[in-house]
Amino acid sequence: MPAENRLDPAQETPAPIHELLARRWSPRTFSARPVEAAKLTRLFQAARWAPSSFNAQPWAFVLATQEDAVGHDRLLRTLAETNRLWAQEAPVLVLAVARLDFAHNGTPNRHALYDLGQAVANLTVEATSLGLHIHQMGGFDPRLARELFAIPAGFEPAAVLALGYPSGAAVPPVSRTRKSLADFVFTGSWGHPALLDLEMKSETRPA
């Protein structure tokens, strides 16, 4: 494995996982380097191929790069102030939106936000494979986003992603505690830990 892709101790887990998942973390500083259009296309292709209930593909994305100063500033305006302070440096911002009903019959799609999350997860793994980083934010004003980008009724703004290459100052956090598998993997009935052949203890990995 190339040196730049080796996992540090904070990224190691009791059971090995794919190194793209282990390397993912959420920086708050980004390089000014623009993200190439071909790489952005790859990210959204990865999102496109996510699974979804009834293959409804209930996701939509509003893309705003720094080259589009008006759109980038508009999306920045939706962020909570604490996020805006650092996210303004990100060369790409993306608003992730879920369609809340099924297009084929108009009934509510209770899996819409779940499926949007799967699409963003695909996008995030693809970004990591390309040397890019994403910081996902729930701290934004969905009503303002709806107004500024003319998002129609029936669609829910769910998150804003800051995306780009890491800056030289972008250093992964020392560690962040992860729950033990015993806290969330059950068998038989709720709260009874599955007896997996793994070390059941708190794990630490980058945020």
N, C-alpha and C positions, 0 to 999 in steps of 0.2 A: 504494500500500500504506500503511495507517495507520502512524503513526510507531512505535507500540509493537510492530508486527509486522515492522519492517524488520530485516534481518540485519546484525549487526555483522561486522567483518572476520574474526573468529574463526570465524564460521559459514559463510563463503563457501567454495565448493569449485571446483576447476578446471572441472568440468562442473556446470551448475545442476541442483539437485534441488528437490523440492517444499519450500516454505518450512516446512511443518509438520514435516518430517523434520529440516530444518536448525535449527529453533528448539528442538527437544527437547533437554533436558539434565536432569541428576539432582541436584536440590538436597538439602541436608541441613537446611534450615530451612523451616518452613511457617507460614502464617497460621493463627490460631485460628478463622478463618471456617469454619463447617461447609460441607460439600459437599452441595448440594441433591439430594434424592432423585431428581428428574427427570434430573439430570445423571449420577448413578450408574447409572440405568436405561439411559441412552444408552451409557455405557461398556460395560456387559455385553451390550447389543444388538450393539455393534461386535465384541466378542469372539465372540458367537454366530454371526456371519456369516463367520468365518474359514474358509478351506478346510481340509479334513482328509482323510486316507486313508480310502477307502470311506465318506466322509461320517460317520465314526464319532463325530466331535465329542467327543474323549476328555478334555475339560477340565472342571474343576469349580473353584469359587471359594468360599472362606469369607470373608465380609464382616464386618468389625468396625469400627464407627464409635465415636467418643468418646461418643456418646449411649448406646451399649451399653458401659458402663464395664467390666462383667465380661468381655465378649468381647474388648474392646480390650486389657485388661490381660493376658488369657490369651494372646493372640497376641504381645504384647510379651515375655512370658516366654520365648517360643521363640527370641528373637533373641540373637545374640552381644552381649556387653556393649557393645562399641564401637558397634554399631548401635542398641541400646536407648537409649543416652544421647540421641541426637537424634530417633529415630523416635517416641519417646513424645509428641512435640509434633504429629505428623501426625494430622489429624482422621479419617483413614481408613486402615486397614490391611487388606490382602487377602492371603490365603493361596491360592496357585495350585497346583492338584493335577492330576495326570494319571492317567487310567485306563489300566492297562498291558495290558489284553487287549481283544479285540473283543467287543462285547455280543452280536453275532449268532451267533458260533460259539465264543467262549471261547478262541480262539488268541491267542498273544502279538502285540501291536501294537508293532512296533519303531519306528513313527513317532509314538508317543504324545507323547513329550516334544517332538519337533519341532513337532507340531501344537499342543500347548499353547503353545509359543513363538510360533506364528503368531497365536493368539488374544490373547495378551498384547500382541503388537506392534500388532494392530488396536486394542486397548483403549488403548494408549499414544498412538497417533496421534489417536484420538478425544479423549482427555484434552487433548492439546496444542491441538486445535481449540477447546476450551472454556475455555482459559486455565488449565488445571490442569497440575500436574507430578507425575511419578511417579519414585520412586527404587526400583529393583528390587534385592533383596538375596538373595544365596545364603548369607549368614552367619546361619544359624538352625539349630535342632536339629529335623530332620524326625521323629525318634523321639518327641520331646516333643510336637510338633504332632499327630502321629498319636494320642497318648494323650489330650491335652487336648481334641481335637475329635472323638474317636471315629471316626477315618478308617478305613474297613474295609480288609482285605487286598485287594491287587490295585490299590490306588490309591497314587500316590507324591507326597508333598508336595515341590514343586520349587523354590518361591521365595516370598518375602514382598514385597509391594509397599506402600510408603508413598506416600500420595496426598493431595493437597490443593492449595490455592492458595498461590502463593509469598508469602513474607513480604517486607516492605520491605527486609529485610537480605539477601534471597536474590539473590546476584550470581553470574552464570555464571563458572566458572573462566576464567582468562586464555586458556588453550588446553590441548588434550590431543592428543598426536601420534596420527595415524591411519596405518596402514600404507599404503604405495603400492599402487595397483591391481596393479602388477607383482608384488607379493608374494603375491597370492591369486587372481588371474584368469589362468588358464592356457589354452593351446590346444595341440593335437597330443599332448602328453604332460605328465606332472606336472612342474612347475617351469619350464616354458617359458612366459614371459609372453605373453598375448594382445596383439597389436599393435593396441590400441585407439587411436583418434584423440583421445587425452587426454594431459595432462601427467602423466608417470609420476614422481611425487615424493611424499614424505611430506606428508600434509595435516593441518591442525590444526582441531579443532572442539571445542565444549564436551563434557564427559563425558556 
